[in-house]
Protein backbone atom coordinates (compact mmCIF):
# COMPACT_ATOMS: atom_id res chain seq x y z
CA UNK A 1 0.00 0.00 0.00
CA UNK A 2 1.39 3.41 -0.91
CA UNK A 3 0.75 6.33 1.46
CA UNK A 4 1.86 9.61 -0.05
CA UNK A 5 5.03 8.77 -1.97
CA UNK A 6 6.29 5.87 0.17
CA UNK A 7 5.41 2.29 0.97
CA UNK A 8 5.37 2.25 4.79
CA UNK A 9 7.29 -0.57 6.46
CA UNK A 10 8.71 -1.72 9.76
CA UNK A 11 11.90 -3.74 9.36
CA UNK A 12 13.86 -5.82 11.83
CA UNK A 13 17.27 -7.37 11.11
CA UNK A 14 17.72 -10.16 13.67
CA UNK A 15 21.15 -11.73 14.31
CA UNK A 16 20.03 -15.35 14.76
CA UNK A 17 16.57 -16.88 14.42
CA UNK A 18 15.09 -20.31 15.17
CA UNK A 19 12.09 -20.95 12.90
CA UNK A 20 9.48 -23.20 14.53
CA UNK A 21 6.44 -23.25 12.24
CA UNK A 22 5.22 -22.07 8.85
CA UNK A 23 1.55 -22.12 7.91
CA UNK A 24 0.60 -20.89 4.43
CA UNK A 25 -3.07 -20.40 3.55
CA UNK A 26 -4.19 -20.91 -0.03
CA UNK A 27 -7.85 -19.98 -0.15
CA UNK A 28 -9.44 -19.62 -3.59
CA UNK A 29 -9.66 -16.06 -4.91
CA UNK A 30 -8.21 -14.58 -1.70
CA UNK A 31 -4.97 -12.83 -0.77
CA UNK A 32 -2.30 -15.38 0.15
CA UNK A 33 -1.24 -15.18 3.81
CA UNK A 34 1.55 -16.84 5.76
CA UNK A 35 2.02 -17.28 9.49
CA UNK A 36 5.61 -17.84 10.62
CA UNK A 37 6.57 -18.63 14.21
CA UNK A 38 10.16 -17.95 15.28
CA UNK A 39 12.36 -17.09 18.23
CA UNK A 40 15.07 -14.40 18.04
CA UNK A 41 18.31 -15.67 19.62
CA UNK A 42 21.34 -14.00 21.22
CA UNK A 43 24.35 -13.96 18.86
CA UNK A 44 27.60 -14.42 20.78
CA UNK A 45 29.68 -13.22 17.80
CA UNK A 46 27.84 -9.89 17.41
CA UNK A 47 26.82 -9.56 21.06
CA UNK A 48 23.22 -8.69 20.22
CA UNK A 49 19.78 -9.96 19.23
CA UNK A 50 18.81 -7.14 16.84
CA UNK A 51 21.28 -5.83 14.25
CA UNK A 52 19.05 -3.05 12.95
CA UNK A 53 15.47 -1.81 13.32
CA UNK A 54 13.90 0.97 11.28
CA UNK A 55 10.64 2.46 10.01
CA UNK A 56 10.04 3.56 6.44
CA UNK A 57 7.52 6.44 6.22
CA UNK A 58 7.23 10.07 5.19
CA UNK A 59 8.57 11.53 8.46
CA UNK A 60 12.19 12.69 8.05
CA UNK A 61 13.10 12.45 11.73
CA UNK A 62 11.62 12.18 15.21
Phi and psi in radians as a Rosetta constraint file:
Dihedral C 1 N 2 CA 2 C 2 CIRCULARHARMONIC -1.720 0.35
Dihedral N 2 CA 2 C 2 N 3 CIRCULARHARMONIC 2.263 0.35
Dihedral C 2 N 3 CA 3 C 3 CIRCULARHARMONIC -2.071 0.35
Dihedral N 3 CA 3 C 3 N 4 CIRCULARHARMONIC 2.047 0.35
Dihedral C 3 N 4 CA 4 C 4 CIRCULARHARMONIC 1.184 0.35
Dihedral N 4 CA 4 C 4 N 5 CIRCULARHARMONIC -2.078 0.35
Dihedral C 4 N 5 CA 5 C 5 CIRCULARHARMONIC -1.968 0.35
Dihedral N 5 CA 5 C 5 N 6 CIRCULARHARMONIC 0.111 0.35
Dihedral C 5 N 6 CA 6 C 6 CIRCULARHARMONIC -2.160 0.35
Dihedral N 6 CA 6 C 6 N 7 CIRCULARHARMONIC 2.828 0.35
Dihedral C 6 N 7 CA 7 C 7 CIRCULARHARMONIC -1.811 0.35
Dihedral N 7 CA 7 C 7 N 8 CIRCULARHARMONIC 1.799 0.35
Dihedral C 7 N 8 CA 8 C 8 CIRCULARHARMONIC -1.041 0.35
Dihedral N 8 CA 8 C 8 N 9 CIRCULARHARMONIC 2.539 0.35
Dihedral C 8 N 9 CA 9 C 9 CIRCULARHARMONIC -2.732 0.35
Dihedral N 9 CA 9 C 9 N 10 CIRCULARHARMONIC 2.702 0.35
Dihedral C 9 N 10 CA 10 C 10 CIRCULARHARMONIC -2.150 0.35
Dihedral N 10 CA 10 C 10 N 11 CIRCULARHARMONIC 2.127 0.35
Dihedral C 10 N 11 CA 11 C 11 CIRCULARHARMONIC -2.145 0.35
Dihedral N 11 CA 11 C 11 N 12 CIRCULARHARMONIC 2.388 0.35
Dihedral C 11 N 12 CA 12 C 12 CIRCULARHARMONIC -2.182 0.35
Dihedral N 12 CA 12 C 12 N 13 CIRCULARHARMONIC 2.256 0.35
Dihedral C 12 N 13 CA 13 C 13 CIRCULARHARMONIC -1.906 0.35
Dihedral N 13 CA 13 C 13 N 14 CIRCULARHARMONIC 1.803 0.35
Dihedral C 13 N 14 CA 14 C 14 CIRCULARHARMONIC -1.628 0.35
Dihedral N 14 CA 14 C 14 N 15 CIRCULARHARMONIC 2.470 0.35
Dihedral C 14 N 15 CA 15 C 15 CIRCULARHARMONIC -1.145 0.35
Dihedral N 15 CA 15 C 15 N 16 CIRCULARHARMONIC -0.929 0.35
Dihedral C 15 N 16 CA 16 C 16 CIRCULARHARMONIC -2.419 0.35
Dihedral N 16 CA 16 C 16 N 17 CIRCULARHARMONIC 2.455 0.35
Dihedral C 16 N 17 CA 17 C 17 CIRCULARHARMONIC -2.404 0.35
Dihedral N 17 CA 17 C 17 N 18 CIRCULARHARMONIC 2.420 0.35
Dihedral C 17 N 18 CA 18 C 18 CIRCULARHARMONIC -1.906 0.35
Dihedral N 18 CA 18 C 18 N 19 CIRCULARHARMONIC 1.912 0.35
Dihedral C 18 N 19 CA 19 C 19 CIRCULARHARMONIC -1.435 0.35
Dihedral N 19 CA 19 C 19 N 20 CIRCULARHARMONIC 2.303 0.35
Dihedral C 19 N 20 CA 20 C 20 CIRCULARHARMONIC -1.943 0.35
Dihedral N 20 CA 20 C 20 N 21 CIRCULARHARMONIC -0.575 0.35
Dihedral C 20 N 21 CA 21 C 21 CIRCULARHARMONIC -2.708 0.35
Dihedral N 21 CA 21 C 21 N 22 CIRCULARHARMONIC 2.653 0.35
Dihedral C 21 N 22 CA 22 C 22 CIRCULARHARMONIC -2.494 0.35
Dihedral N 22 CA 22 C 22 N 23 CIRCULARHARMONIC 2.104 0.35
Dihedral C 22 N 23 CA 23 C 23 CIRCULARHARMONIC -2.211 0.35
Dihedral N 23 CA 23 C 23 N 24 CIRCULARHARMONIC 1.689 0.35
Dihedral C 23 N 24 CA 24 C 24 CIRCULARHARMONIC -1.430 0.35
Dihedral N 24 CA 24 C 24 N 25 CIRCULARHARMONIC 2.583 0.35
Dihedral C 24 N 25 CA 25 C 25 CIRCULARHARMONIC -2.001 0.35
Dihedral N 25 CA 25 C 25 N 26 CIRCULARHARMONIC 2.393 0.35
Dihedral C 25 N 26 CA 26 C 26 CIRCULARHARMONIC -2.277 0.35
Dihedral N 26 CA 26 C 26 N 27 CIRCULARHARMONIC 1.122 0.35
Dihedral C 26 N 27 CA 27 C 27 CIRCULARHARMONIC -1.373 0.35
Dihedral N 27 CA 27 C 27 N 28 CIRCULARHARMONIC 2.541 0.35
Dihedral C 27 N 28 CA 28 C 28 CIRCULARHARMONIC -1.128 0.35
Dihedral N 28 CA 28 C 28 N 29 CIRCULARHARMONIC 2.347 0.35
Dihedral C 28 N 29 CA 29 C 29 CIRCULARHARMONIC 0.998 0.35
Dihedral N 29 CA 29 C 29 N 30 CIRCULARHARMONIC 0.513 0.35
Dihedral C 29 N 30 CA 30 C 30 CIRCULARHARMONIC -2.182 0.35
Dihedral N 30 CA 30 C 30 N 31 CIRCULARHARMONIC 2.881 0.35
Dihedral C 30 N 31 CA 31 C 31 CIRCULARHARMONIC -1.213 0.35
Dihedral N 31 CA 31 C 31 N 32 CIRCULARHARMONIC 2.314 0.35
Dihedral C 31 N 32 CA 32 C 32 CIRCULARHARMONIC -1.233 0.35
Dihedral N 32 CA 32 C 32 N 33 CIRCULARHARMONIC 2.377 0.35
Dihedral C 32 N 33 CA 33 C 33 CIRCULARHARMONIC -2.243 0.35
Dihedral N 33 CA 33 C 33 N 34 CIRCULARHARMONIC 2.648 0.35
Dihedral C 33 N 34 CA 34 C 34 CIRCULARHARMONIC -2.369 0.35
Dihedral N 34 CA 34 C 34 N 35 CIRCULARHARMONIC 2.431 0.35
Dihedral C 34 N 35 CA 35 C 35 CIRCULARHARMONIC -2.024 0.35
Dihedral N 35 CA 35 C 35 N 36 CIRCULARHARMONIC 2.124 0.35
Dihedral C 35 N 36 CA 36 C 36 CIRCULARHARMONIC -2.096 0.35
Dihedral N 36 CA 36 C 36 N 37 CIRCULARHARMONIC 2.258 0.35
Dihedral C 36 N 37 CA 37 C 37 CIRCULARHARMONIC -1.879 0.35
Dihedral N 37 CA 37 C 37 N 38 CIRCULARHARMONIC 2.258 0.35
Dihedral C 37 N 38 CA 38 C 38 CIRCULARHARMONIC -2.620 0.35
Dihedral N 38 CA 38 C 38 N 39 CIRCULARHARMONIC 2.883 0.35
Dihedral C 38 N 39 CA 39 C 39 CIRCULARHARMONIC -2.179 0.35
Dihedral N 39 CA 39 C 39 N 40 CIRCULARHARMONIC 2.203 0.35
Dihedral C 39 N 40 CA 40 C 40 CIRCULARHARMONIC -1.354 0.35
Dihedral N 40 CA 40 C 40 N 41 CIRCULARHARMONIC 2.350 0.35
Dihedral C 40 N 41 CA 41 C 41 CIRCULARHARMONIC -2.026 0.35
Dihedral N 41 CA 41 C 41 N 42 CIRCULARHARMONIC 2.673 0.35
Dihedral C 41 N 42 CA 42 C 42 CIRCULARHARMONIC -1.211 0.35
Dihedral N 42 CA 42 C 42 N 43 CIRCULARHARMONIC 2.317 0.35
Dihedral C 42 N 43 CA 43 C 43 CIRCULARHARMONIC -1.812 0.35
Dihedral N 43 CA 43 C 43 N 44 CIRCULARHARMONIC 1.941 0.35
Dihedral C 43 N 44 CA 44 C 44 CIRCULARHARMONIC -1.084 0.35
Dihedral N 44 CA 44 C 44 N 45 CIRCULARHARMONIC -0.682 0.35
Dihedral C 44 N 45 CA 45 C 45 CIRCULARHARMONIC -1.081 0.35
Dihedral N 45 CA 45 C 45 N 46 CIRCULARHARMONIC -0.831 0.35
Dihedral C 45 N 46 CA 46 C 46 CIRCULARHARMONIC -1.547 0.35
Dihedral N 46 CA 46 C 46 N 47 CIRCULARHARMONIC -0.344 0.35
Dihedral C 46 N 47 CA 47 C 47 CIRCULARHARMONIC 1.237 0.35
Dihedral N 47 CA 47 C 47 N 48 CIRCULARHARMONIC 0.561 0.35
Dihedral C 47 N 48 CA 48 C 48 CIRCULARHARMONIC -2.689 0.35
Dihedral N 48 CA 48 C 48 N 49 CIRCULARHARMONIC 3.055 0.35
Dihedral C 48 N 49 CA 49 C 49 CIRCULARHARMONIC -1.868 0.35
Dihedral N 49 CA 49 C 49 N 50 CIRCULARHARMONIC -0.742 0.35
Dihedral C 49 N 50 CA 50 C 50 CIRCULARHARMONIC -1.940 0.35
Dihedral N 50 CA 50 C 50 N 51 CIRCULARHARMONIC 2.156 0.35
Dihedral C 50 N 51 CA 51 C 51 CIRCULARHARMONIC -1.375 0.35
Dihedral N 51 CA 51 C 51 N 52 CIRCULARHARMONIC -0.730 0.35
Dihedral C 51 N 52 CA 52 C 52 CIRCULARHARMONIC -2.745 0.35
Dihedral N 52 CA 52 C 52 N 53 CIRCULARHARMONIC 2.598 0.35
Dihedral C 52 N 53 CA 53 C 53 CIRCULARHARMONIC -2.561 0.35
Dihedral N 53 CA 53 C 53 N 54 CIRCULARHARMONIC 2.181 0.35
Dihedral C 53 N 54 CA 54 C 54 CIRCULARHARMONIC -2.649 0.35
Dihedral N 54 CA 54 C 54 N 55 CIRCULARHARMONIC 2.813 0.35
Dihedral C 54 N 55 CA 55 C 55 CIRCULARHARMONIC -1.977 0.35
Dihedral N 55 CA 55 C 55 N 56 CIRCULARHARMONIC 2.382 0.35
Dihedral C 55 N 56 CA 56 C 56 CIRCULARHARMONIC -1.872 0.35
Dihedral N 56 CA 56 C 56 N 57 CIRCULARHARMONIC 2.031 0.35
Dihedral C 56 N 57 CA 57 C 57 CIRCULARHARMONIC -2.742 0.35
Dihedral N 57 CA 57 C 57 N 58 CIRCULARHARMONIC -2.913 0.35
Dihedral C 57 N 58 CA 58 C 58 CIRCULARHARMONIC -1.624 0.35
Dihedral N 58 CA 58 C 58 N 59 CIRCULARHARMONIC 0.042 0.35
Dihedral C 58 N 59 CA 59 C 59 CIRCULARHARMONIC -1.544 0.35
Dihedral N 59 CA 59 C 59 N 60 CIRCULARHARMONIC 2.165 0.35
Dihedral C 59 N 60 CA 60 C 60 CIRCULARHARMONIC -1.208 0.35
Dihedral N 60 CA 60 C 60 N 61 CIRCULARHARMONIC -0.710 0.35
Dihedral C 60 N 61 CA 61 C 61 CIRCULARHARMONIC -2.768 0.35
Dihedral N 61 CA 61 C 61 N 62 CIRCULARHARMONIC 2.889 0.35
